[in-house]
Amino acid sequence: VLDGDYAPRSAVDIFVKDLGIIQDMARSAKFPVPVAAAALQMFLMTSAAGMGRDDDASVARLYARITGTDLPGEPQT
């Protein structure tokens, strides 16, 4: 992110899948995973914003859009 490099090395949708599995397993065990739950929501929002196939660093891009912050390598707002 700091270098402005958002080349896909992973994908947001992979995290959505994996965090969903974690949520399901935790729910079955009645085990709380609040940080994973919050992360899942952010990855879901990023995917819904059209960045599902983009690198997982795109979550930072979504935060930047929400807060009006400029990131390296992104168009200035």
mmJSON file of the N, C-alpha and C atoms, coordinates in Angstrom:
{"data_MODEL":{"atom_site":{
"group_PDB":["ATOM","ATOM","ATOM","ATOM","ATOM","ATOM","ATOM","ATOM","ATOM","ATOM","ATOM","ATOM","ATOM","ATOM","ATOM","ATOM","ATOM","ATOM","ATOM","ATOM","ATOM","ATOM","ATOM","ATOM","ATOM","ATOM","ATOM","ATOM","ATOM","ATOM","ATOM","ATOM","ATOM","ATOM","ATOM","ATOM","ATOM","ATOM","ATOM","ATOM","ATOM","ATOM","ATOM","ATOM","ATOM","ATOM","ATOM","ATOM","ATOM","ATOM","ATOM","ATOM","ATOM","ATOM","ATOM","ATOM","ATOM","ATOM","ATOM","ATOM","ATOM","ATOM","ATOM","ATOM","ATOM","ATOM","ATOM","ATOM","ATOM","ATOM","ATOM","ATOM","ATOM","ATOM","ATOM","ATOM","ATOM","ATOM","ATOM","ATOM","ATOM","ATOM","ATOM","ATOM","ATOM","ATOM","ATOM","ATOM","ATOM","ATOM","ATOM","ATOM","ATOM","ATOM","ATOM","ATOM","ATOM","ATOM","ATOM","ATOM","ATOM","ATOM","ATOM","ATOM","ATOM","ATOM","ATOM","ATOM","ATOM","ATOM","ATOM","ATOM","ATOM","ATOM","ATOM","ATOM","ATOM","ATOM","ATOM","ATOM","ATOM","ATOM","ATOM","ATOM","ATOM","ATOM","ATOM","ATOM","ATOM","ATOM","ATOM","ATOM","ATOM","ATOM","ATOM","ATOM","ATOM","ATOM","ATOM","ATOM","ATOM","ATOM","ATOM","ATOM","ATOM","ATOM","ATOM","ATOM","ATOM","ATOM","ATOM","ATOM","ATOM","ATOM","ATOM","ATOM","ATOM","ATOM","ATOM","ATOM","ATOM","ATOM","ATOM","ATOM","ATOM","ATOM","ATOM","ATOM","ATOM","ATOM","ATOM","ATOM","ATOM","ATOM","ATOM","ATOM","ATOM","ATOM","ATOM","ATOM","ATOM","ATOM","ATOM","ATOM","ATOM","ATOM","ATOM","ATOM","ATOM","ATOM","ATOM","ATOM","ATOM","ATOM","ATOM","ATOM","ATOM","ATOM","ATOM","ATOM","ATOM","ATOM","ATOM","ATOM","ATOM","ATOM","ATOM","ATOM","ATOM","ATOM","ATOM","ATOM","ATOM","ATOM","ATOM","ATOM","ATOM","ATOM","ATOM","ATOM","ATOM","ATOM","ATOM","ATOM","ATOM","ATOM","ATOM","ATOM","ATOM","ATOM","ATOM"],
"id":[1,2,3,4,5,6,7,8,9,10,11,12,13,14,15,16,17,18,19,20,21,22,23,24,25,26,27,28,29,30,31,32,33,34,35,36,37,38,39,40,41,42,43,44,45,46,47,48,49,50,51,52,53,54,55,56,57,58,59,60,61,62,63,64,65,66,67,68,69,70,71,72,73,74,75,76,77,78,79,80,81,82,83,84,85,86,87,88,89,90,91,92,93,94,95,96,97,98,99,100,101,102,103,104,105,106,107,108,109,110,111,112,113,114,115,116,117,118,119,120,121,122,123,124,125,126,127,128,129,130,131,132,133,134,135,136,137,138,139,140,141,142,143,144,145,146,147,148,149,150,151,152,153,154,155,156,157,158,159,160,161,162,163,164,165,166,167,168,169,170,171,172,173,174,175,176,177,178,179,180,181,182,183,184,185,186,187,188,189,190,191,192,193,194,195,196,197,198,199,200,201,202,203,204,205,206,207,208,209,210,211,212,213,214,215,216,217,218,219,220,221,222,223,224,225,226,227,228,229,230,231],
"type_symbol":["N","C","C","N","C","C","N","C","C","N","C","C","N","C","C","N","C","C","N","C","C","N","C","C","N","C","C","N","C","C","N","C","C","N","C","C","N","C","C","N","C","C","N","C","C","N","C","C","N","C","C","N","C","C","N","C","C","N","C","C","N","C","C","N","C","C","N","C","C","N","C","C","N","C","C","N","C","C","N","C","C","N","C","C","N","C","C","N","C","C","N","C","C","N","C","C","N","C","C","N","C","C","N","C","C","N","C","C","N","C","C","N","C","C","N","C","C","N","C","C","N","C","C","N","C","C","N","C","C","N","C","C","N","C","C","N","C","C","N","C","C","N","C","C","N","C","C","N","C","C","N","C","C","N","C","C","N","C","C","N","C","C","N","C","C","N","C","C","N","C","C","N","C","C","N","C","C","N","C","C","N","C","C","N","C","C","N","C","C","N","C","C","N","C","C","N","C","C","N","C","C","N","C","C","N","C","C","N","C","C","N","C","C","N","C","C","N","C","C","N","C","C","N","C","C","N","C","C","N","C","C"],
"label_atom_id":["N","CA","C","N","CA","C","N","CA","C","N","CA","C","N","CA","C","N","CA","C","N","CA","C","N","CA","C","N","CA","C","N","CA","C","N","CA","C","N","CA","C","N","CA","C","N","CA","C","N","CA","C","N","CA","C","N","CA","C","N","CA","C","N","CA","C","N","CA","C","N","CA","C","N","CA","C","N","CA","C","N","CA","C","N","CA","C","N","CA","C","N","CA","C","N","CA","C","N","CA","C","N","CA","C","N","CA","C","N","CA","C","N","CA","C","N","CA","C","N","CA","C","N","CA","C","N","CA","C","N","CA","C","N","CA","C","N","CA","C","N","CA","C","N","CA","C","N","CA","C","N","CA","C","N","CA","C","N","CA","C","N","CA","C","N","CA","C","N","CA","C","N","CA","C","N","CA","C","N","CA","C","N","CA","C","N","CA","C","N","CA","C","N","CA","C","N","CA","C","N","CA","C","N","CA","C","N","CA","C","N","CA","C","N","CA","C","N","CA","C","N","CA","C","N","CA","C","N","CA","C","N","CA","C","N","CA","C","N","CA","C","N","CA","C","N","CA","C","N","CA","C","N","CA","C","N","CA","C","N","CA","C","N","CA","C","N","CA","C"],
"label_alt_id":[null,null,null,null,null,null,null,null,null,null,null,null,null,null,null,null,null,null,null,null,null,null,null,null,null,null,null,null,null,null,null,null,null,null,null,null,null,null,null,null,null,null,null,null,null,null,null,null,null,null,null,null,null,null,null,null,null,null,null,null,null,null,null,null,null,null,null,null,null,null,null,null,null,null,null,null,null,null,null,null,null,null,null,null,null,null,null,null,null,null,null,null,null,null,null,null,null,null,null,null,null,null,null,null,null,null,null,null,null,null,null,null,null,null,null,null,null,null,null,null,null,null,null,null,null,null,null,null,null,null,null,null,null,null,null,null,null,null,null,null,null,null,null,null,null,null,null,null,null,null,null,null,null,null,null,null,null,null,null,null,null,null,null,null,null,null,null,null,null,null,null,null,null,null,null,null,null,null,null,null,null,null,null,null,null,null,null,null,null,null,null,null,null,null,null,null,null,null,null,null,null,null,null,null,null,null,null,null,null,null,null,null,null,null,null,null,null,null,null,null,null,null,null,null,null,null,null,null,null,null,null],
"label_comp_id":["VAL","VAL","VAL","LEU","LEU","LEU","ASP","ASP","ASP","GLY","GLY","GLY","ASP","ASP","ASP","TYR","TYR","TYR","ALA","ALA","ALA","PRO","PRO","PRO","ARG","ARG","ARG","SER","SER","SER","ALA","ALA","ALA","VAL","VAL","VAL","ASP","ASP","ASP","ILE","ILE","ILE","PHE","PHE","PHE","VAL","VAL","VAL","LYS","LYS","LYS","ASP","ASP","ASP","LEU","LEU","LEU","GLY","GLY","GLY","ILE","ILE","ILE","ILE","ILE","ILE","GLN","GLN","GLN","ASP","ASP","ASP","MET","MET","MET","ALA","ALA","ALA","ARG","ARG","ARG","SER","SER","SER","ALA","ALA","ALA","LYS","LYS","LYS","PHE","PHE","PHE","PRO","PRO","PRO","VAL","VAL","VAL","PRO","PRO","PRO","VAL","VAL","VAL","ALA","ALA","ALA","ALA","ALA","ALA","ALA","ALA","ALA","ALA","ALA","ALA","LEU","LEU","LEU","GLN","GLN","GLN","MET","MET","MET","PHE","PHE","PHE","LEU","LEU","LEU","MET","MET","MET","THR","THR","THR","SER","SER","SER","ALA","ALA","ALA","ALA","ALA","ALA","GLY","GLY","GLY","MET","MET","MET","GLY","GLY","GLY","ARG","ARG","ARG","ASP","ASP","ASP","ASP","ASP","ASP","ASP","ASP","ASP","ALA","ALA","ALA","SER","SER","SER","VAL","VAL","VAL","ALA","ALA","ALA","ARG","ARG","ARG","LEU","LEU","LEU","TYR","TYR","TYR","ALA","ALA","ALA","ARG","ARG","ARG","ILE","ILE","ILE","THR","THR","THR","GLY","GLY","GLY","THR","THR","THR","ASP","ASP","ASP","LEU","LEU","LEU","PRO","PRO","PRO","GLY","GLY","GLY","GLU","GLU","GLU","PRO","PRO","PRO","GLN","GLN","GLN","THR","THR","THR"],
"label_asym_id":["A","A","A","A","A","A","A","A","A","A","A","A","A","A","A","A","A","A","A","A","A","A","A","A","A","A","A","A","A","A","A","A","A","A","A","A","A","A","A","A","A","A","A","A","A","A","A","A","A","A","A","A","A","A","A","A","A","A","A","A","A","A","A","A","A","A","A","A","A","A","A","A","A","A","A","A","A","A","A","A","A","A","A","A","A","A","A","A","A","A","A","A","A","A","A","A","A","A","A","A","A","A","A","A","A","A","A","A","A","A","A","A","A","A","A","A","A","A","A","A","A","A","A","A","A","A","A","A","A","A","A","A","A","A","A","A","A","A","A","A","A","A","A","A","A","A","A","A","A","A","A","A","A","A","A","A","A","A","A","A","A","A","A","A","A","A","A","A","A","A","A","A","A","A","A","A","A","A","A","A","A","A","A","A","A","A","A","A","A","A","A","A","A","A","A","A","A","A","A","A","A","A","A","A","A","A","A","A","A","A","A","A","A","A","A","A","A","A","A","A","A","A","A","A","A","A","A","A","A","A","A"],
"label_entity_id":["1","1","1","1","1","1","1","1","1","1","1","1","1","1","1","1","1","1","1","1","1","1","1","1","1","1","1","1","1","1","1","1","1","1","1","1","1","1","1","1","1","1","1","1","1","1","1","1","1","1","1","1","1","1","1","1","1","1","1","1","1","1","1","1","1","1","1","1","1","1","1","1","1","1","1","1","1","1","1","1","1","1","1","1","1","1","1","1","1","1","1","1","1","1","1","1","1","1","1","1","1","1","1","1","1","1","1","1","1","1","1","1","1","1","1","1","1","1","1","1","1","1","1","1","1","1","1","1","1","1","1","1","1","1","1","1","1","1","1","1","1","1","1","1","1","1","1","1","1","1","1","1","1","1","1","1","1","1","1","1","1","1","1","1","1","1","1","1","1","1","1","1","1","1","1","1","1","1","1","1","1","1","1","1","1","1","1","1","1","1","1","1","1","1","1","1","1","1","1","1","1","1","1","1","1","1","1","1","1","1","1","1","1","1","1","1","1","1","1","1","1","1","1","1","1","1","1","1","1","1","1"],
"label_seq_id":[1,1,1,2,2,2,3,3,3,4,4,4,5,5,5,6,6,6,7,7,7,8,8,8,9,9,9,10,10,10,11,11,11,12,12,12,13,13,13,14,14,14,15,15,15,16,16,16,17,17,17,18,18,18,19,19,19,20,20,20,21,21,21,22,22,22,23,23,23,24,24,24,25,25,25,26,26,26,27,27,27,28,28,28,29,29,29,30,30,30,31,31,31,32,32,32,33,33,33,34,34,34,35,35,35,36,36,36,37,37,37,38,38,38,39,39,39,40,40,40,41,41,41,42,42,42,43,43,43,44,44,44,45,45,45,46,46,46,47,47,47,48,48,48,49,49,49,50,50,50,51,51,51,52,52,52,53,53,53,54,54,54,55,55,55,56,56,56,57,57,57,58,58,58,59,59,59,60,60,60,61,61,61,62,62,62,63,63,63,64,64,64,65,65,65,66,66,66,67,67,67,68,68,68,69,69,69,70,70,70,71,71,71,72,72,72,73,73,73,74,74,74,75,75,75,76,76,76,77,77,77],
"pdbx_PDB_ins_code":[null,null,null,null,null,null,null,null,null,null,null,null,null,null,null,null,null,null,null,null,null,null,null,null,null,null,null,null,null,null,null,null,null,null,null,null,null,null,null,null,null,null,null,null,null,null,null,null,null,null,null,null,null,null,null,null,null,null,null,null,null,null,null,null,null,null,null,null,null,null,null,null,null,null,null,null,null,null,null,null,null,null,null,null,null,null,null,null,null,null,null,null,null,null,null,null,null,null,null,null,null,null,null,null,null,null,null,null,null,null,null,null,null,null,null,null,null,null,null,null,null,null,null,null,null,null,null,null,null,null,null,null,null,null,null,null,null,null,null,null,null,null,null,null,null,null,null,null,null,null,null,null,null,null,null,null,null,null,null,null,null,null,null,null,null,null,null,null,null,null,null,null,null,null,null,null,null,null,null,null,null,null,null,null,null,null,null,null,null,null,null,null,null,null,null,null,null,null,null,null,null,null,null,null,null,null,null,null,null,null,null,null,null,null,null,null,null,null,null,null,null,null,null,null,null,null,null,null,null,null,null],
"Cartn_x":[0.834,0.0,0.875,1.899,2.765,3.503,3.775,4.446,3.461,2.167,1.162,1.021,1.454,1.406,0.192,-0.778,-1.993,-2.131,-1.005,-1.037,-1.572,-2.517,-3.113,-2.104,-1.983,-1.181,-2.07,-3.195,-4.245,-5.534,-6.65,-7.904,-8.839,-9.55,-10.528,-11.518,-12.016,-13.027,-12.507,-11.203,-10.621,-10.743,-10.497,-10.64,-12.094,-13.021,-14.447,-14.773,-14.303,-14.545,-13.92,-12.645,-11.933,-12.491,-12.773,-13.337,-14.748,-15.481,-16.795,-16.686,-15.68,-15.442,-15.109,-14.257,-13.901,-15.144,-15.986,-17.229,-18.108,-18.271,-19.119,-18.575,-17.265,-16.656,-16.778,-16.53,-16.621,-18.051,-19.008,-20.414,-20.788,-20.33,-20.622,-20.059,-18.906,-18.26,-18.694,-19.61,-20.035,-18.825,-17.923,-16.687,-16.703,-16.547,-16.599,-15.327,-15.524,-14.402,-14.731,-14.772,-15.211,-14.3,-13.011,-12.111,-12.297,-12.438,-12.688,-14.029,-15.024,-16.336,-16.238,-15.494,-15.314,-14.535,-13.51,-12.723,-13.593,-14.432,-15.325,-16.213,-16.745,-17.611,-16.853,-15.614,-14.825,-14.499,-14.161,-13.882,-15.149,-16.296,-17.566,-17.876,-17.667,-17.909,-16.979,-15.735,-14.773,-15.182,-15.616,-16.093,-17.324,-18.257,-19.48,-19.183,-18.06,-17.66,-16.981,-16.982,-16.428,-14.966,-14.398,-12.972,-12.712,-13.664,-13.538,-12.366,-12.011,-10.905,-9.582,-9.633,-8.423,-7.653,-6.424,-5.585,-6.251,-5.956,-6.559,-6.193,-5.154,-4.825,-5.922,-6.854,-7.961,-8.866,-8.791,-9.54,-9.06,-7.751,-7.213,-7.735,-7.885,-8.435,-9.872,-10.649,-12.026,-12.051,-11.213,-11.122,-10.776,-9.849,-9.45,-10.625,-11.396,-12.57,-13.586,-13.825,-14.818,-14.403,-13.108,-12.624,-12.124,-12.088,-11.596,-10.091,-9.389,-7.936,-7.304,-6.186,-5.459,-4.39,-4.295,-3.265,-2.298,-1.032,-0.079,-0.609,-0.464,-0.876,-2.356,-3.121,-4.56,-4.855,-5.904,-6.274,-6.572,-6.162,-6.398,-7.876,-8.398,-9.815,-9.996],
"Cartn_y":[-1.186,0.0,1.245,1.274,2.455,2.723,1.661,1.823,2.08,2.075,2.261,1.049,-0.112,-1.352,-2.17,-2.266,-3.027,-4.229,-4.682,-5.853,-7.047,-7.786,-8.905,-9.999,-10.296,-11.418,-12.376,-11.882,-12.64,-12.008,-12.354,-11.745,-11.533,-10.435,-10.107,-11.253,-11.805,-12.862,-14.134,-14.388,-15.536,-15.309,-14.078,-13.763,-13.859,-13.442,-13.57,-15.04,-15.909,-17.348,-17.875,-17.589,-18.124,-17.592,-16.302,-15.738,-16.262,-16.564,-17.187,-18.574,-19.331,-20.66,-20.529,-19.572,-19.344,-19.01,-18.12,-17.747,-18.971,-19.798,-20.989,-21.959,-22.19,-23.106,-22.554,-21.273,-20.653,-20.704,-20.434,-20.472,-21.88,-22.902,-24.289,-24.633,-24.059,-24.324,-23.338,-22.426,-21.369,-20.599,-20.283,-19.589,-18.204,-17.145,-15.796,-15.451,-14.834,-14.359,-12.948,-11.981,-10.639,-9.948,-10.168,-9.514,-10.121,-11.442,-12.092,-11.645,-11.451,-10.989,-9.588,-8.716,-7.358,-7.384,-8.216,-8.33,-8.848,-9.836,-10.37,-9.271,-8.431,-7.345,-6.375,-6.066,-5.157,-5.798,-7.078,-7.755,-7.882,-8.126,-8.171,-6.817,-5.737,-4.397,-4.114,-4.53,-4.315,-5.1,-6.334,-7.144,-6.515,-6.069,-5.442,-4.152,-3.513,-2.283,-2.579,-3.859,-4.23,-4.607,-4.84,-5.147,-6.584,-7.48,-8.856,-9.616,-9.322,-10.028,-9.294,-8.127,-7.335,-7.866,-7.396,-7.786,-7.423,-8.188,-7.937,-6.562,-5.929,-4.555,-3.579,-4.036,-3.178,-2.793,-3.515,-3.103,-1.714,-1.473,-0.142,0.892,0.495,1.413,1.79,0.817,1.112,2.064,1.799,2.718,4.126,4.226,5.54,6.239,5.491,6.084,6.573,5.757,6.108,7.364,7.476,8.583,9.778,9.652,10.746,10.916,9.837,9.85,9.44,10.052,9.684,8.659,7.612,6.598,6.69,6.269,6.251,5.384,5.874,5.101,5.166,5.896,6.039,7.449,7.606,8.964,9.863,11.111,12.072,12.427,12.575,12.93,14.421],
"Cartn_z":[0.0,0.0,0.0,0.841,0.922,-0.378,-1.147,-2.434,-3.57,-3.278,-4.317,-5.222,-4.738,-5.52,-5.09,-5.966,-5.667,-6.597,-7.164,-8.042,-7.255,-7.828,-7.089,-6.759,-5.493,-5.016,-4.241,-3.867,-3.201,-3.706,-3.13,-3.586,-2.41,-2.46,-1.42,-1.248,-2.363,-2.273,-1.61,-1.674,-0.959,0.547,0.982,2.401,2.839,1.969,2.292,2.54,1.653,1.804,3.097,3.299,4.459,5.779,5.833,7.066,7.312,6.238,6.386,7.005,6.587,7.163,8.645,8.979,10.384,11.196,10.656,11.351,11.593,10.558,10.677,11.72,11.699,12.67,14.085,14.243,15.565,16.086,15.211,15.612,16.078,15.349,15.72,17.094,17.404,18.69,19.771,19.411,20.338,20.88,19.954,20.295,19.651,20.441,19.874,19.093,17.947,17.135,16.63,17.546,17.152,16.14,16.214,15.262,13.868,13.807,12.517,11.945,12.804,12.345,11.749,12.397,11.877,10.561,10.497,9.265,8.124,8.398,7.37,6.808,7.664,7.192,6.291,6.632,5.788,4.439,4.443,3.18,2.343,2.982,2.252,1.619,2.366,1.817,0.637,0.75,-0.324,-1.569,-1.372,-2.489,-3.127,-2.304,-2.811,-3.569,-3.264,-3.952,-5.291,-5.691,-6.989,-6.977,-5.784,-5.695,-5.245,-5.472,-5.014,-5.594,-6.835,-7.481,-7.301,-6.664,-6.435,-5.227,-5.077,-3.947,-2.624,-1.594,-0.282,0.277,-0.252,0.153,-0.246,-1.059,-1.477,-0.319,0.784,1.977,2.401,2.314,2.634,1.647,0.384,-0.615,-0.259,0.218,0.616,1.809,2.821,3.962,3.487,2.544,2.025,1.351,0.58,-0.073,0.952,1.968,2.991,3.745,4.041,4.866,4.059,2.729,1.898,1.968,2.283,2.403,1.076,0.728,-0.484,-0.149,-0.974,-0.828,-1.999,-1.798,-2.906,-4.05,-5.272,-6.435,-6.753,-5.974,-6.195,-6.679,-7.477,-7.91,-6.71,-6.796,-5.715,-5.652,-4.431,-4.264,-4.165],
"occupancy":[1.0,1.0,1.0,1.0,1.0,1.0,1.0,1.0,1.0,1.0,1.0,1.0,1.0,1.0,1.0,1.0,1.0,1.0,1.0,1.0,1.0,1.0,1.0,1.0,1.0,1.0,1.0,1.0,1.0,1.0,1.0,1.0,1.0,1.0,1.0,1.0,1.0,1.0,1.0,1.0,1.0,1.0,1.0,1.0,1.0,1.0,1.0,1.0,1.0,1.0,1.0,1.0,1.0,1.0,1.0,1.0,1.0,1.0,1.0,1.0,1.0,1.0,1.0,1.0,1.0,1.0,1.0,1.0,1.0,1.0,1.0,1.0,1.0,1.0,1.0,1.0,1.0,1.0,1.0,1.0,1.0,1.0,1.0,1.0,1.0,1.0,1.0,1.0,1.0,1.0,1.0,1.0,1.0,1.0,1.0,1.0,1.0,1.0,1.0,1.0,1.0,1.0,1.0,1.0,1.0,1.0,1.0,1.0,1.0,1.0,1.0,1.0,1.0,1.0,1.0,1.0,1.0,1.0,1.0,1.0,1.0,1.0,1.0,1.0,1.0,1.0,1.0,1.0,1.0,1.0,1.0,1.0,1.0,1.0,1.0,1.0,1.0,1.0,1.0,1.0,1.0,1.0,1.0,1.0,1.0,1.0,1.0,1.0,1.0,1.0,1.0,1.0,1.0,1.0,1.0,1.0,1.0,1.0,1.0,1.0,1.0,1.0,1.0,1.0,1.0,1.0,1.0,1.0,1.0,1.0,1.0,1.0,1.0,1.0,1.0,1.0,1.0,1.0,1.0,1.0,1.0,1.0,1.0,1.0,1.0,1.0,1.0,1.0,1.0,1.0,1.0,1.0,1.0,1.0,1.0,1.0,1.0,1.0,1.0,1.0,1.0,1.0,1.0,1.0,1.0,1.0,1.0,1.0,1.0,1.0,1.0,1.0,1.0,1.0,1.0,1.0,1.0,1.0,1.0,1.0,1.0,1.0,1.0,1.0,1.0,1.0,1.0,1.0,1.0,1.0,1.0],
"B_iso_or_equiv":[0.0,0.0,0.0,0.0,0.0,0.0,0.0,0.0,0.0,0.0,0.0,0.0,0.0,0.0,0.0,0.0,0.0,0.0,0.0,0.0,0.0,0.0,0.0,0.0,0.0,0.0,0.0,0.0,0.0,0.0,0.0,0.0,0.0,0.0,0.0,0.0,0.0,0.0,0.0,0.0,0.0,0.0,0.0,0.0,0.0,0.0,0.0,0.0,0.0,0.0,0.0,0.0,0.0,0.0,0.0,0.0,0.0,0.0,0.0,0.0,0.0,0.0,0.0,0.0,0.0,0.0,0.0,0.0,0.0,0.0,0.0,0.0,0.0,0.0,0.0,0.0,0.0,0.0,0.0,0.0,0.0,0.0,0.0,0.0,0.0,0.0,0.0,0.0,0.0,0.0,0.0,0.0,0.0,0.0,0.0,0.0,0.0,0.0,0.0,0.0,0.0,0.0,0.0,0.0,0.0,0.0,0.0,0.0,0.0,0.0,0.0,0.0,0.0,0.0,0.0,0.0,0.0,0.0,0.0,0.0,0.0,0.0,0.0,0.0,0.0,0.0,0.0,0.0,0.0,0.0,0.0,0.0,0.0,0.0,0.0,0.0,0.0,0.0,0.0,0.0,0.0,0.0,0.0,0.0,0.0,0.0,0.0,0.0,0.0,0.0,0.0,0.0,0.0,0.0,0.0,0.0,0.0,0.0,0.0,0.0,0.0,0.0,0.0,0.0,0.0,0.0,0.0,0.0,0.0,0.0,0.0,0.0,0.0,0.0,0.0,0.0,0.0,0.0,0.0,0.0,0.0,0.0,0.0,0.0,0.0,0.0,0.0,0.0,0.0,0.0,0.0,0.0,0.0,0.0,0.0,0.0,0.0,0.0,0.0,0.0,0.0,0.0,0.0,0.0,0.0,0.0,0.0,0.0,0.0,0.0,0.0,0.0,0.0,0.0,0.0,0.0,0.0,0.0,0.0,0.0,0.0,0.0,0.0,0.0,0.0,0.0,0.0,0.0,0.0,0.0,0.0],
"pdbx_formal_charge":[null,null,null,null,null,null,null,null,null,null,null,null,null,null,null,null,null,null,null,null,null,null,null,null,null,null,null,null,null,null,null,null,null,null,null,null,null,null,null,null,null,null,null,null,null,null,null,null,null,null,null,null,null,null,null,null,null,null,null,null,null,null,null,null,null,null,null,null,null,null,null,null,null,null,null,null,null,null,null,null,null,null,null,null,null,null,null,null,null,null,null,null,null,null,null,null,null,null,null,null,null,null,null,null,null,null,null,null,null,null,null,null,null,null,null,null,null,null,null,null,null,null,null,null,null,null,null,null,null,null,null,null,null,null,null,null,null,null,null,null,null,null,null,null,null,null,null,null,null,null,null,null,null,null,null,null,null,null,null,null,null,null,null,null,null,null,null,null,null,null,null,null,null,null,null,null,null,null,null,null,null,null,null,null,null,null,null,null,null,null,null,null,null,null,null,null,null,null,null,null,null,null,null,null,null,null,null,null,null,null,null,null,null,null,null,null,null,null,null,null,null,null,null,null,null,null,null,null,null,null,null],
"auth_seq_id":[1,1,1,2,2,2,3,3,3,4,4,4,5,5,5,6,6,6,7,7,7,8,8,8,9,9,9,10,10,10,11,11,11,12,12,12,13,13,13,14,14,14,15,15,15,16,16,16,17,17,17,18,18,18,19,19,19,20,20,20,21,21,21,22,22,22,23,23,23,24,24,24,25,25,25,26,26,26,27,27,27,28,28,28,29,29,29,30,30,30,31,31,31,32,32,32,33,33,33,34,34,34,35,35,35,36,36,36,37,37,37,38,38,38,39,39,39,40,40,40,41,41,41,42,42,42,43,43,43,44,44,44,45,45,45,46,46,46,47,47,47,48,48,48,49,49,49,50,50,50,51,51,51,52,52,52,53,53,53,54,54,54,55,55,55,56,56,56,57,57,57,58,58,58,59,59,59,60,60,60,61,61,61,62,62,62,63,63,63,64,64,64,65,65,65,66,66,66,67,67,67,68,68,68,69,69,69,70,70,70,71,71,71,72,72,72,73,73,73,74,74,74,75,75,75,76,76,76,77,77,77],
"auth_comp_id":["VAL","VAL","VAL","LEU","LEU","LEU","ASP","ASP","ASP","GLY","GLY","GLY","ASP","ASP","ASP","TYR","TYR","TYR","ALA","ALA","ALA","PRO","PRO","PRO","ARG","ARG","ARG","SER","SER","SER","ALA","ALA","ALA","VAL","VAL","VAL","ASP","ASP","ASP","ILE","ILE","ILE","PHE","PHE","PHE","VAL","VAL","VAL","LYS","LYS","LYS","ASP","ASP","ASP","LEU","LEU","LEU","GLY","GLY","GLY","ILE","ILE","ILE","ILE","ILE","ILE","GLN","GLN","GLN","ASP","ASP","ASP","MET","MET","MET","ALA","ALA","ALA","ARG","ARG","ARG","SER","SER","SER","ALA","ALA","ALA","LYS","LYS","LYS","PHE","PHE","PHE","PRO","PRO","PRO","VAL","VAL","VAL","PRO","PRO","PRO","VAL","VAL","VAL","ALA","ALA","ALA","ALA","ALA","ALA","ALA","ALA","ALA","ALA","ALA","ALA","LEU","LEU","LEU","GLN","GLN","GLN","MET","MET","MET","PHE","PHE","PHE","LEU","LEU","LEU","MET","MET","MET","THR","THR","THR","SER","SER","SER","ALA","ALA","ALA","ALA","ALA","ALA","GLY","GLY","GLY","MET","MET","MET","GLY","GLY","GLY","ARG","ARG","ARG","ASP","ASP","ASP","ASP","ASP","ASP","ASP","ASP","ASP","ALA","ALA","ALA","SER","SER","SER","VAL","VAL","VAL","ALA","ALA","ALA","ARG","ARG","ARG","LEU","LEU","LEU","TYR","TYR","TYR","ALA","ALA","ALA","ARG","ARG","ARG","ILE","ILE","ILE","THR","THR","THR","GLY","GLY","GLY","THR","THR","THR","ASP","ASP","ASP","LEU","LEU","LEU","PRO","PRO","PRO","GLY","GLY","GLY","GLU","GLU","GLU","PRO","PRO","PRO","GLN","GLN","GLN","THR","THR","THR"],
"auth_asym_id":["A","A","A","A","A","A","A","A","A","A","A","A","A","A","A","A","A","A","A","A","A","A","A","A","A","A","A","A","A","A","A","A","A","A","A","A","A","A","A","A","A","A","A","A","A","A","A","A","A","A","A","A","A","A","A","A","A","A","A","A","A","A","A","A","A","A","A","A","A","A","A","A","A","A","A","A","A","A","A","A","A","A","A","A","A","A","A","A","A","A","A","A","A","A","A","A","A","A","A","A","A","A","A","A","A","A","A","A","A","A","A","A","A","A","A","A","A","A","A","A","A","A","A","A","A","A","A","A","A","A","A","A","A","A","A","A","A","A","A","A","A","A","A","A","A","A","A","A","A","A","A","A","A","A","A","A","A","A","A","A","A","A","A","A","A","A","A","A","A","A","A","A","A","A","A","A","A","A","A","A","A","A","A","A","A","A","A","A","A","A","A","A","A","A","A","A","A","A","A","A","A","A","A","A","A","A","A","A","A","A","A","A","A","A","A","A","A","A","A","A","A","A","A","A","A","A","A","A","A","A","A"],
"auth_atom_id":["N","CA","C","N","CA","C","N","CA","C","N","CA","C","N","CA","C","N","CA","C","N","CA","C","N","CA","C","N","CA","C","N","CA","C","N","CA","C","N","CA","C","N","CA","C","N","CA","C","N","CA","C","N","CA","C","N","CA","C","N","CA","C","N","CA","C","N","CA","C","N","CA","C","N","CA","C","N","CA","C","N","CA","C","N","CA","C","N","CA","C","N","CA","C","N","CA","C","N","CA","C","N","CA","C","N","CA","C","N","CA","C","N","CA","C","N","CA","C","N","CA","C","N","CA","C","N","CA","C","N","CA","C","N","CA","C","N","CA","C","N","CA","C","N","CA","C","N","CA","C","N","CA","C","N","CA","C","N","CA","C","N","CA","C","N","CA","C","N","CA","C","N","CA","C","N","CA","C","N","CA","C","N","CA","C","N","CA","C","N","CA","C","N","CA","C","N","CA","C","N","CA","C","N","CA","C","N","CA","C","N","CA","C","N","CA","C","N","CA","C","N","CA","C","N","CA","C","N","CA","C","N","CA","C","N","CA","C","N","CA","C","N","CA","C","N","CA","C","N","CA","C","N","CA","C","N","CA","C","N","CA","C","N","CA","C","N","CA","C"],
"pdbx_PDB_model_num":[1,1,1,1,1,1,1,1,1,1,1,1,1,1,1,1,1,1,1,1,1,1,1,1,1,1,1,1,1,1,1,1,1,1,1,1,1,1,1,1,1,1,1,1,1,1,1,1,1,1,1,1,1,1,1,1,1,1,1,1,1,1,1,1,1,1,1,1,1,1,1,1,1,1,1,1,1,1,1,1,1,1,1,1,1,1,1,1,1,1,1,1,1,1,1,1,1,1,1,1,1,1,1,1,1,1,1,1,1,1,1,1,1,1,1,1,1,1,1,1,1,1,1,1,1,1,1,1,1,1,1,1,1,1,1,1,1,1,1,1,1,1,1,1,1,1,1,1,1,1,1,1,1,1,1,1,1,1,1,1,1,1,1,1,1,1,1,1,1,1,1,1,1,1,1,1,1,1,1,1,1,1,1,1,1,1,1,1,1,1,1,1,1,1,1,1,1,1,1,1,1,1,1,1,1,1,1,1,1,1,1,1,1,1,1,1,1,1,1,1,1,1,1,1,1,1,1,1,1,1,1]
}}}
